[in-house]
Amino acid sequence: MSVQQARRLRKGATDAEKRLWSRLRNRQIGNLKFRRQHPFGNRVVDFFCEEARLAIELDGSGHLTGRGQTSDLDREIELYEKGIRVLRFYNHDIFSNLKGVLDAIIYAVDPERSLWP
């Protein structure tokens, strides 16, 4: 995936991506630096934190199909082999439980700083 293609994806961000990005940018969450629409070879992850080796993917209804789930699994295996963990959230979660999504991200990086028991 080229840098130009990643830029196009950033410009065409979904409402869920825009909302989550508004909370991830500028080290607002756990002082972690996230990039959006970050390329990995011929794939792009929605958000990526290099220091935590963490990718975040937002999924719409297309990811509920068998084909979408297979593609997602292939992507996760490929990233896992590169030492990158993947967190997936449905777009609906961003609008209905953003605080829970943000805390899940913090928990994945540092359970001690999470609000979860």
SELUMNU-300762 format. One record per residue (C-alpha): x, y, z; residue number from 1; residue in one letter. Coordinates in steps of 0.2 Angstrom, whole numbers, plus 5000, padded with zeros to 4 digits. Layout:
residues N
X:Y:Z:NUM:a .
...
//
This chain:
residues 117
5000:5000:5000:1:m .
5007:5017:4995:2:s .
5008:5032:5006:3:v .
4997:5041:4993:4:q .
4983:5027:4996:5:q .
4985:5029:5015:6:a .
4983:5048:5013:7:r .
4967:5045:5003:8:r .
4960:5033:5017:9:l .
4964:5046:5030:10:r .
4954:5059:5020:11:k .
4940:5047:5018:12:g .
4939:5042:5036:13:a .
4922:5036:5042:14:t .
4913:5045:5056:15:d .
4918:5031:5069:16:a .
4937:5033:5063:17:e .
4935:5052:5065:18:k .
4928:5051:5082:19:r .
4941:5039:5089:20:l .
4955:5048:5081:21:w .
4949:5064:5090:22:s .
4953:5055:5106:23:r .
4969:5046:5101:24:l .
4978:5060:5093:25:r .
4991:5071:5102:26:n .
4995:5058:5115:27:r .
4978:5060:5124:28:q .
4977:5042:5129:29:i .
4990:5035:5140:30:g .
5003:5047:5132:31:n .
5003:5035:5117:32:l .
5007:5041:5100:33:k .
4995:5034:5087:34:f .
4996:5035:5068:35:r .
4980:5033:5058:36:r .
4979:5023:5042:37:q .
4996:5016:5044:38:h .
5003:5005:5030:39:p .
5011:4988:5033:40:f .
5016:4981:5016:41:g .
5001:4979:5006:42:n .
4989:4982:5021:43:r .
4984:4997:5031:44:v .
4978:4997:5049:45:v .
4966:5010:5055:46:d .
4977:5016:5070:47:f .
4994:5010:5075:48:f .
5005:5014:5091:49:c .
5023:5009:5087:50:e .
5029:5010:5105:51:e .
5015:4998:5111:52:a .
5016:4988:5095:53:r .
4997:4989:5094:54:l .
4985:4991:5080:55:a .
4967:4996:5081:56:i .
4954:4991:5068:57:e .
4937:4998:5067:58:l .
4924:4986:5059:59:d .
4908:4990:5050:60:g .
4895:4978:5045:61:s .
4905:4971:5030:62:g .
4917:4963:5043:63:h .
4902:4952:5049:64:l .
4902:4941:5033:65:t .
4912:4925:5031:66:g .
4923:4934:5018:67:r .
4926:4949:5029:68:g .
4930:4938:5044:69:q .
4942:4927:5034:70:t .
4951:4943:5028:71:s .
4952:4950:5046:72:d .
4959:4934:5052:73:l .
4972:4934:5039:74:d .
4977:4952:5043:75:r .
4978:4948:5061:76:e .
4990:4933:5059:77:i .
5001:4943:5047:78:e .
5002:4957:5060:79:l .
5005:4945:5074:80:y .
5019:4937:5065:81:e .
5027:4954:5065:82:k .
5025:4956:5084:83:g .
5009:4967:5083:84:i .
4994:4965:5093:85:r .
4977:4969:5085:86:v .
4962:4976:5095:87:l .
4945:4976:5085:88:r .
4930:4987:5089:89:f .
4914:4988:5079:90:y .
4909:5006:5074:91:n .
4894:5005:5085:92:h .
4905:5003:5100:93:d .
4913:5020:5096:94:i .
4897:5029:5097:95:f .
4889:5019:5111:96:s .
4903:5016:5123:97:n .
4918:5026:5118:98:l .
4924:5027:5136:99:k .
4924:5008:5137:100:g .
4934:5007:5120:101:v .
4947:5019:5126:102:l .
4949:5010:5143:103:d .
4951:4993:5133:104:a .
4965:5002:5123:105:i .
4974:5007:5139:106:i .
4971:4990:5147:107:y .
4979:4982:5132:108:a .
4995:4993:5134:109:v .
4996:4994:5153:110:d .
4983:4985:5164:111:p .
4989:4994:5179:112:e .
4983:5011:5172:113:r .
4966:5004:5167:114:s .
4950:5007:5176:115:l .
4946:4989:5174:116:w .
4948:4978:5189:117:p .
//
